[in-house]
Amino acid sequence: SKIKKDITRILEDKGYILSHKVDETGPQGTIKIALKYTNDKEPSIRRIERVSTPGLRKYCGASELPRVLNGLGIAVISTSKGVITDKEARNLNVGGEVICYVY
């Protein structure tokens, strides 16, 4: 879906993954992700925590946006400006649905 593509784009922009490739052949497209590792062979993404679920959506206003690990992680937020990170949402002064935390 479009949200999955936007989330992988954000993860690549912020340096959590090396690259991604969208293959849209067939009825369902697939996303191939090249993971990124540190020099100690540790993954760059330690944890992805889903916040909003289909049964319980989590919304935050512009003044109450979450900070993940005091700014060391990112929160992916779906806003009226598109799917963006928490830092970009603070700069644009918009709120929205909190999709996940990445750290």
N, C-alpha and C positions, 0 to 999 in steps of 0.2 A: 504494500500500500504506500501511499505518498508519505505518510508519517514515518514509516520505517526507513524510507529513502532519506528523509530529512534528518532523522536521528543518526544514521550512518554518516551523512555529510558533516554533521556537527562533530561526531567523534573523530573524523579524519581531520577536520580543521583544528581541533583542540589537541591533536597529537596522541590520542588514545589508540588509534589503529593506523596501520601503514597506508592502506588504500582499500577502496571498495569498487566493485564492478556490478552493474545491474544488467542482467540478462533477461530480456523480455520476450523470449521465444516461448511458444506454447500458451496454454490458457492462463497459467500463473507464472509471473516473472519471479526470478530468483536473485538474491543479492549475495555475492561472494565477497567475503571480508578477509583481508590479510592482516592477521593480528600482529601487534608490536610487542617486543620483549626488551627488557633492560639488559645491561651487560652481565648481570648475575643470573640470567635466564628466568627472571621473574616477569610475569605479564604486566603490561602497563595498566590494564584495567584490573583492579583488585576486586571490585564488586559493582554490580549494577542492581539497584534496588528499585523495583516498580512501586510507584506511589498510587497513581490512579488506577482503578480496576473498573471493568464494565459495571460491576454492581455498586461501586462506591467511588464517585469522582471526587478529586481533591482540587479545589480552586483556591487561588490566593490573589489578593489585590496587589497593587503596585507597592504599597508600603509594607506588606508582610511577606515578601518573597523569601524563600528559605536560603540559608547559606550552608553549603555542604562542607563539613570538616574545616570550618572557619576560612573558607575560600580556596582550599586545596582541591576540592572536587567541584563538579558542576551539577546543576539541576537543569533538566531539559523541560522547557515550558512551551505549551501550545497557546499562542496568543492570536489576537486579531492581525498582527503583523507577520504571522507565520510561526514556525517552530524555531525557537531561539533558546539561548542559554539564560540563566538567571542574571548574569552580569549585563548582558545586552538588554534584558527586560527592565532592569533598574535604570539603565541609561535612557531608554525610550519611555520610561515611566508608564509601563503597561503591566497588567496582571493577566492571569489565565490559568489553564489547567496544568498542574504539575504532573508530568508524565513519569519521570524517573530521576534517580540520583546516580551519578557515576563518580567513583573514586577508586 
